[in-house]
Amino acid sequence: MVSGMFETIKYTTQSSTAIITLNRPEVYNALNVQGKLDIIAGLAKANSDKEIRSIILTAEGKAFCSGQDLNDRSVDARKGPVDIGHTLETEWNPLVEAIRNSEKPVIAAINGVCAGAGLSVALACDLKIAAPQIRFIAGFTQIGLAPDAGLSTQLVKNMGYTKAYAFALKGKPLLSEEMLDLGFINEIDTSPLDKALALALEINSLPPLSVAATKKNFQAAQEKSWNEILEIEKHAQRKLGFSADYKEGVTAFLEKRKPTFRGE
């Protein structure tokens, strides 16, 4: 099914998966204000649809996302001082938070270059599949800025301070193969969208409440203490233990059949 309600993205569904496709290939899918709003709205639409169990974020053309559209009036420094902090507060941070807070897992099918805040968006996704030899570029220091939209945390956690700082400063790309070695992405495939759809199909067969709780717990595990995580896991498990899906999962296991999960 195709939705025509968005200006800068395509929103389609396939086998309980929503596919959000960035659709400004003429500017390498750089995001203007409307682009960010459209992705946020697409994520909200997918999360509110009970038939949808996973989300894929991908793009048309040669690039996944080249970051901020520098022709956007809100960031065009040629026209006077620019409050990029406001742009982050009202546009970029809500976008990466919408990905992070999505109850349904978001899979990035990375078809082309990721640069600037486009890299922030890709790494905010829960699972990432990239085509071979894709270039991942920070690029902020080359225009007088510093990494943003959560990228500082993503880089330092995976690479360590020293390597992350060098990567951010030099502006030299890392290729898909290096990103895989560093643990940034899950897989490399010549057809990342097809691979993402196959992965989504696996996820769609799992109990939705369990998938959402695991995402939330693992996000917390990156930041919380051991004792805090024990409490978070306890409360999540208590909720899941009372779910119809848990009853169905145990019953199906004992009856030696495939379970049918309903997200209840």
Secondary structure, DSSP 8 states (H G I E B T S, - for coil): -EE---SSEEEEEETTEEEEEE--GGGTT-B-HHHHHHHHHHHHHHHH-TT--EEEEEESTTEEE--B-TTSGGG-GGGS---HHHHIIIIIHHHHHHHHH-SS-EEEEE-SEEETHHHHHHHHSSEEEE-TT-EEE--SGGGT----TTHHHHHHHHH-HHHHHHHHHH---EEHHHHHHTTS-SEE-SSHHHHHHHHHHHHHTS-HHHHHHHHHHHHHHTTS-HHHHHHHHHHHHHHHHTSHHHHHHHHHHHTTS-------
